[in-house]
Amino acid sequence: FVMDARTGEVLHQDNADEIRHPASLTKMMTLYLTFEALDSGKLSLDQRLPVSSFAESMAPTKLGVRAGQTLMVEHAIMGLVTKSANDAAVVLAEAIGGTESQFAEMMTRKAHALGMTRTHYANASGLPDADQITTARDLTILARAIQERFPRYYRYFQTRSFAFHGRVIGNHNHLVGRVEGVDGIKTGYINASGFNLVGSAVRDGRRLVAVVMGGKSAVARDNRMAALLDDAFSRGRRSDPDA
């Protein structure tokens, strides 16, 4: 699915409303609610959040924080954006929602309020759950909402790497800095979903948002995204909804 972020014009769609598992694209909504909490003053970037044993127990990928430790909000955000850290997602979820399941209900309510009618969340990370579903079209709605409402936080998605406890953690989104104009936004993979990517790029003052789901490999997914963006930009403003 490819859309002009400013006008909402659909430039390409193929099975855009097919129900899929988002995998770690889920963390885009976790971050949306985190940015909302920052804007409202419920959280601050330098605030340290408690790490629960449940957060520590999350399957990789993760930052490796331990129960009883604390994690700075900004580090949690960076951990989600770059490494797609599942433990950091739960730390944020528990801080905002009380429990991860309550936070997932908040996520679903927000999705529906934004117009993501085919999306339902069951957790904050995207780890496998049959009830965790979305579509390419819905994810485009979410990406645009993040960009429009939280431009000061959207810049985090451009992060190539960050230092955490003596380690340098790189971004899983290899298109940032590799494909012209790409400045975010999120990768995702579980067996049930294949390789997913929401990408956004600006060229000549024009921003596009694109979604690829179900890639056979990370390389195939990335190459498909790059080709979609190149094609959509090269075609200018001509709409081709059935391309």
DAGI-V25102 format. One record per backbone hydrogen bond with DSSP energy under -1.0 kcal/mol. CO is the residue of the C=O (numbers start at 1). NH is the residue of the N-H. If there is no record, write none. Layout:
CO,NH  CO,NH
This chain:
1,211  2,11  2,12  3,209  4,8  9,4  12,2  15,18  16,137  20,134  22,25  23,26  24,27  25,28  26,29  26,30  27,31  28,32  29,33  30,34  31,35  32,36  33,37  34,38  35,39  36,40  37,42  37,43  44,47  45,74  47,73  49,71  51,68  52,56  53,57  55,58  61,86  66,69  69,51  71,49  72,76  73,77  74,78  75,79  76,80  77,81  78,82  79,85  82,172  85,89  86,90  87,91  88,92  89,93  90,94  91,95  92,96  93,97  94,98  99,103  100,104  101,105  102,106  103,107  104,108  105,109  106,110  107,111  108,112  109,113  110,114  111,116  115,117  116,119  120,133  129,132  133,120  134,20  135,139  136,140  137,141  138,142  139,143  140,144  141,145  142,146  143,147  144,148  145,149  146,150  150,153  150,154  153,156  154,157  155,158  156,159  160,171  162,169  164,167  167,164  169,162  172,174  173,176  175,178  175,179  179,182  181,202  184,200  186,198  188,196  190,193  190,194  195,215  196,188  197,212  198,186  199,210  200,183  201,208  203,206  206,203  207,5  208,201  209,3  210,199  212,197  215,195  217,221  218,222  219,223  220,224  221,225  222,226  223,227  224,228  225,229  226,230  227,231  228,232  229,233  230,234  231,235  233,236  235,238  240,243
